[in-house]
Amino acid sequence: MLEGAPQVITAIVLIDCATDSIPEVAENIANLDGVSEVYSVAGNTDLIAMVRVRQFEDIAEVIANNISKVPGVVDTDTHIAFRAYSRHDLEEAFAIGLPDAD
């Protein structure tokens, strides 16, 4: 972690929802505070939401009190990230604009 950089806790939330409302559920979840992205995926789950918060207590607020109560959400399965492994620098991920082409 960078010196002085604020700590961010990341939770990966697997979401099962009513099949006929996946796009609407995804939009509603994407608009919640603390949710940075929502992906529609193939496989055993319908959506994956990336939740990024500053404190562990905020995870319960975002997931239990907000995501789980979105109409159409049937079930959630939450995974807390301990460490990120990436070829991309975190600062680049938050930069404005597109990265230069190789």
GIDA-V823967 format. One record per pair of residues at least 4 apart in sequence whose ideal C-beta (glycine too) atoms are under 7 Angstrom apart, sorted by the first residue. I is the first residue (numbers start at 1). J is the second residue. D is the distance in whole Angstrom. If there is no record, write none. Layout:
# GIDA-V823967
i = [I | I]
j = [J | J]
d = [D | D]
This chain:
# GIDA-V823967
i = [1 | 6 | 7 | 8 | 8 | 9 | 9 | 9 | 10 | 10 | 10 | 11 | 11 | 11 | 11 | 11 | 11 | 12 | 12 | 12 | 12 | 13 | 13 | 13 | 13 | 13 | 13 | 13 | 14 | 14 | 14 | 14 | 15 | 15 | 15 | 15 | 15 | 15 | 15 | 16 | 16 | 16 | 16 | 17 | 17 | 17 | 17 | 17 | 17 | 17 | 17 | 18 | 18 | 21 | 21 | 22 | 22 | 22 | 22 | 23 | 24 | 24 | 25 | 25 | 25 | 25 | 25 | 26 | 26 | 26 | 26 | 27 | 28 | 29 | 29 | 29 | 29 | 29 | 29 | 30 | 30 | 32 | 32 | 32 | 34 | 34 | 34 | 34 | 34 | 35 | 35 | 35 | 36 | 36 | 37 | 38 | 38 | 39 | 39 | 40 | 41 | 41 | 41 | 49 | 51 | 51 | 51 | 53 | 53 | 53 | 54 | 57 | 58 | 59 | 60 | 60 | 61 | 61 | 62 | 62 | 63 | 63 | 63 | 63 | 64 | 65 | 67 | 67 | 68 | 68 | 88 | 88 | 90 | 91 | 92]
j = [5 | 54 | 54 | 52 | 54 | 53 | 56 | 59 | 50 | 52 | 81 | 51 | 59 | 63 | 78 | 79 | 80 | 48 | 50 | 79 | 81 | 48 | 49 | 51 | 63 | 67 | 76 | 78 | 45 | 48 | 76 | 77 | 45 | 46 | 47 | 49 | 67 | 73 | 76 | 45 | 46 | 74 | 75 | 21 | 22 | 25 | 46 | 47 | 72 | 73 | 74 | 72 | 74 | 25 | 72 | 26 | 40 | 46 | 47 | 27 | 28 | 72 | 29 | 47 | 70 | 72 | 73 | 30 | 38 | 40 | 47 | 31 | 70 | 35 | 38 | 47 | 49 | 67 | 70 | 35 | 38 | 62 | 66 | 67 | 51 | 52 | 53 | 58 | 62 | 49 | 51 | 62 | 50 | 52 | 50 | 47 | 49 | 47 | 48 | 47 | 45 | 47 | 48 | 67 | 59 | 62 | 63 | 58 | 59 | 62 | 58 | 61 | 62 | 63 | 64 | 65 | 65 | 66 | 66 | 67 | 67 | 68 | 76 | 78 | 68 | 69 | 73 | 76 | 73 | 76 | 92 | 93 | 94 | 95 | 99]
d = [6 | 7 | 7 | 5 | 7 | 5 | 6 | 7 | 7 | 5 | 4 | 4 | 5 | 7 | 5 | 7 | 5 | 6 | 6 | 5 | 6 | 7 | 4 | 6 | 6 | 6 | 6 | 5 | 4 | 6 | 7 | 4 | 6 | 6 | 4 | 6 | 7 | 6 | 5 | 6 | 6 | 5 | 4 | 6 | 6 | 4 | 5 | 6 | 5 | 5 | 6 | 5 | 6 | 5 | 4 | 6 | 6 | 5 | 7 | 6 | 6 | 7 | 6 | 7 | 6 | 4 | 6 | 6 | 5 | 6 | 5 | 7 | 5 | 6 | 5 | 7 | 5 | 6 | 6 | 6 | 4 | 7 | 5 | 7 | 5 | 7 | 5 | 6 | 4 | 5 | 6 | 7 | 5 | 5 | 5 | 6 | 5 | 7 | 5 | 6 | 6 | 7 | 6 | 6 | 7 | 5 | 7 | 4 | 6 | 6 | 6 | 7 | 6 | 6 | 5 | 7 | 5 | 7 | 5 | 6 | 5 | 6 | 6 | 6 | 6 | 7 | 6 | 6 | 6 | 6 | 5 | 6 | 7 | 7 | 6]
